[in-house]
Amino acid sequence: MTFTTTGSYDKGKEALKGLNVDDQLGLLWFVYTKMGKSITPAAPGASGSDIAQGLFNQVKELSHEEQLQVQRDIATNANTQISRQYGSLSPETKLAFWYFLAQGMDNGTIIPMPPNYELPQEGKDLLAQIEGMDFQQQIDFLRGAVLPMGAEAAPGSDI
């Protein structure tokens, strides 16, 4: 299957909408764990990496249940402080933030995926499509998936 750059971005933007929030998070985790080594250069090398690390550190300090809720809040655009902070990040910083979350899940500082978790068929199909993309298409797909997440900064709020 061939995607144009715009097509990959748009596909990423629309793809997660068909999954419930926990399956959206599951798909992102699978993408970052399966392709993390190839995605890494596009995410953390940016100047926003320190900012992403700072937001990650805020999440890391929470209980596992709160960590999961923060991820759900970001994915559903909930109007919370961390979701607003995330919403104000640059595209590369958002990619880096999810990369750091996946690393944290791997090393146990972030709530891990349940050991028996399995993506639904729609998620498996999306993952197979992503795996078939070239590197730039994968990055564009991920940008499309993570950019719309998070809430906008609210007037009069801390952010």
N, C-alpha and C positions, 0 to 999 in steps of 0.2 A: 504494500500500500504506500502511495507517495503523498506527502503533504507539502504544501508550500509553507514558508515561514509563517505567514499570516494564518494559514489554515491550521497549523499546529497550535498557535496561540489561541485561536478561536475554539479549537477542539478542546484544549485544556480548560478554557473558560466555561464551556458548556458541559464537559464530561462529568464533572463531579456532581452536578445538579441532580443527576439520576440516582445518586447513591445517598443513603442516609448519612448523617454526620459521622458516625463511628466508622462506617465503611469508607468515607472520604479520607478520614485520618489513617485508616488501614492502608488504603491505596498509596497515600503519600509516603507512609513508612516503607512499604514494599519498594516503591520507586527509589527512595533514597538508599535503602539497604542493598538493592540489587545493582543500582547504577551509581552509588555514592562516589566511588573512586573516579568515575568519569565526570560526574557533576561537580565534584569538589573544586576544580580549578575555576569554574565559572562563578561559584558562590563565594567562598571565603576570601579569595584574594583581593576582593574589593575593599575600598576604604570603609564601607559600611559594616565590615566584619566585626569591628569593635562594638558598634552599636547593636548588632544582632547578638553578640556575645553578652552584652549588658542586659538585654531583654531576656535572653535565655537564662542568665543568672537569676533574674527575678523569679522566673518560673521554677527553676531548680530548687529554690528555697521553700517552695510550697509543699504541702503533703501530696502524695500520689493522687488522691481523689481530686484535690484542687488543681493539680497539673492537668489532669484529664479535662476538667471543666474549663480551664483556660483555653485549651486547644479547641474544645467544642465551641466556646464563645467566639474565638477568632474565626473559625470555619463558618459560623452562622451569622457573623457580623453583629454580635451582641454588643450593646453599648456599655462596655466595661472599660476601666482605665487601661488594662493591658491590651485589650482589643483595639482601643483608640491609638495607643502607642504603636502597635503593629500596623494599623491602618495608615499611619503617617510615614512609614518606612519606604525607602526606595525599592524598586523591583529586585535589585541584586541583594539588598539587605534582607528582604523577605525570603529569598531563596536560601541565604546563609542561615537565617533563623531556623527554618525547617531542617536544614542540614544538621545544625547543632542539636535540635530536638531528637533527630534520628540517632545521632551519636550518643546522646544522653540515654536514650532508650536502650541502646546496645550495652552501655556500661553501667546501667542501673540507677543513674541519678534522676532519670525521668521515668514515669510509670511505663512499664514494658507492655508490649502487646500480650494479650492473654495467650498462654501456650497453645490453646486449641483453636485460636482464631483462624478463620479461613475466609478469604474474600468471596463475596457472592459472584456468580458467573459473570455478571456485567462488569464487576471490578477486575476479574481475571482477563476478560476480553480487552479492557482498557490497558491493563498492564502489558499484555501481549502486543498491542498496537504500539505502545511506548517503546518496548524493547526492540521493535522493528524499525524505529526511527533512527536517523543519524543523530549525532551529538547535538547539533544546533537545533534540530527539530525537537529533541527531548527537552532542551533548555526552554525553548519557546512554549512547549506544552506546559511545562511546570510553571513558567511565568503566568500563563493564562489561568492556571489552576489556583495559584497562591496570591496573585495580585488583587483580585476582587475581595479577598478575605479581609477581616478586620473592620472596625467601625471608623467613621470619620471623626476627627477631633470636633468636640462640641464647644460652641462659644461659651466662655465662662468656666470651662472645666480646666483641670490641671493640664490637660493635653487635648 
